[in-house]
Structures are given as structure tokens and as C-alpha cells.
Amino acid sequence: MRKEFGQIEGDVSVNDAVALYGLCAGDIKVQQGGVLHLYGMCAGDVKVNEGASAIIYGMCTGDVVNAGGQLEVRGMVIGSVQKLGGMTTILPGAKIGLPEE
């Protein structure tokens, strides 16, 4: 699995196995065959396409969309988690959406 640190400007398309420890300032699209382990932060949206997988350990400030892949949320999603297909697992302790005031 390839490891990425630091800040990535713009959108990212994941076609291989990546562990992201830094910050992605744009959207992340996980394509068929791609695997994303997000330990850091995505300042945009994360989309998991059919045949792809993602585990969110860190934070996503946008929405996380499962469009047919495998998604596991262990960390925090400020936006929403949309289940359009595939398998989505939200573990106990994961935070979805902003807290009610």
C-alpha cells in the first residue's frame, strides 16, 4: 500500500491502494480496483465507485458517497453518508454530521 503524507491540492482519483495521512484539499474519487485508507483529512467529498473500497479513519468535511463499493466509516464525516449501492458500515463511535446545538 502506497503512503501519502503532506497536502494535496485539488481533486484526487485513486486507482491503486493508498493510505492518506495528510490533507486532500479537493474531492477524492476511489475508482474500480482502488483502495483508500484515509487517516488524515479530506476537505471535499469522498466517492467510492463500484469495485472500490474505502475506510475513513480520519475526517471528511464534505459528503461520503458509496456508489457501489465497500465503505467503512470509523472516524468523522461532517457532511452526510449516502448509500447508493454496495456495502456501507458505520462503526460505533463514528461521528456523522454536525452535532445538534
C-alpha positions as CSV (number, residue, x, y, z in Angstrom):
1,M,0.0,0.0,0.0
2,R,1.4,3.4,-1.0
3,K,1.5,6.0,1.7
4,E,0.9,9.7,1.1
5,F,1.8,12.5,3.6
6,G,1.5,16.3,3.3
7,Q,-1.0,18.4,1.5
8,I,-2.5,17.5,-1.9
9,E,-4.1,20.4,-3.8
10,G,-7.1,19.7,-6.0
11,D,-9.1,16.5,-6.7
12,V,-7.6,13.0,-6.4
13,S,-8.5,9.8,-8.3
14,V,-7.4,6.6,-6.5
15,N,-6.8,3.6,-8.8
16,D,-4.4,1.7,-6.5
17,A,-4.0,1.1,-2.8
18,V,-3.3,4.3,-0.9
19,A,-3.0,5.3,2.7
20,L,-3.5,9.0,3.0
21,Y,-2.1,10.6,6.2
22,G,-2.1,14.2,5.1
23,L,-4.7,16.6,3.7
24,C,-6.5,16.5,0.4
25,A,-7.9,19.9,-0.3
26,G,-10.3,18.7,-3.0
27,D,-12.6,15.7,-3.7
28,I,-11.4,12.0,-3.6
29,K,-12.8,9.5,-6.1
30,V,-12.0,5.9,-5.5
31,Q,-12.2,4.1,-8.8
32,Q,-12.7,0.4,-9.6
33,G,-9.8,-1.6,-8.1
34,G,-8.8,1.3,-5.9
35,V,-8.4,1.1,-2.1
36,L,-8.3,4.2,0.2
37,H,-7.4,4.2,3.8
38,L,-8.0,7.8,4.9
39,Y,-6.1,8.5,8.2
40,G,-5.9,12.3,7.6
41,M,-8.4,14.7,6.2
42,C,-10.4,15.3,3.0
43,A,-11.7,18.8,2.7
44,G,-14.1,17.9,-0.1
45,D,-16.3,14.8,-0.8
46,V,-15.3,11.2,-1.0
47,K,-16.9,9.0,-3.6
48,V,-16.5,5.2,-3.6
49,N,-17.3,3.7,-7.0
50,E,-18.3,0.1,-7.8
51,G,-15.4,-2.3,-7.3
52,A,-13.6,0.1,-5.0
53,S,-13.2,0.3,-1.2
54,A,-12.5,2.9,1.4
55,I,-12.0,3.1,5.1
56,I,-12.4,6.5,6.8
57,Y,-10.3,6.6,10.0
58,G,-9.8,10.3,9.9
59,M,-12.1,13.1,8.8
60,C,-14.1,14.2,5.7
61,T,-15.6,17.7,5.8
62,G,-17.9,17.0,2.9
63,D,-20.2,14.1,2.0
64,V,-19.1,10.5,1.6
65,V,-21.0,8.6,-1.2
66,N,-20.9,4.9,-1.7
67,A,-21.8,4.3,-5.3
68,G,-21.4,0.5,-5.3
69,G,-18.2,-0.2,-3.5
70,Q,-17.3,-1.1,0.1
71,L,-17.2,1.7,2.6
72,E,-16.4,1.7,6.3
73,V,-16.6,4.8,8.5
74,R,-14.6,4.7,11.7
75,G,-13.8,8.4,12.0
76,M,-15.8,11.6,11.4
77,V,-17.9,12.8,8.4
78,I,-19.1,16.4,8.8
79,G,-21.4,16.1,5.8
80,S,-23.7,13.1,5.1
81,V,-23.0,9.4,4.3
82,Q,-25.0,8.5,1.1
83,K,-25.6,4.8,0.4
84,L,-26.4,4.5,-3.3
85,G,-25.1,0.9,-3.6
86,G,-22.5,-1.6,-2.3
87,M,-21.9,-2.2,1.3
88,T,-21.6,0.6,3.9
89,T,-20.6,0.0,7.5
90,I,-20.6,2.8,10.1
91,L,-18.9,1.6,13.3
92,P,-20.0,2.6,16.8
93,G,-18.1,5.7,17.8
94,A,-18.0,7.2,14.3
95,K,-19.4,10.7,14.0
96,I,-21.7,11.7,11.2
97,G,-22.9,15.2,10.6
98,L,-22.6,18.3,12.8
99,P,-23.7,17.9,16.4
100,E,-27.1,19.4,17.3
101,E,-26.8,22.7,19.3
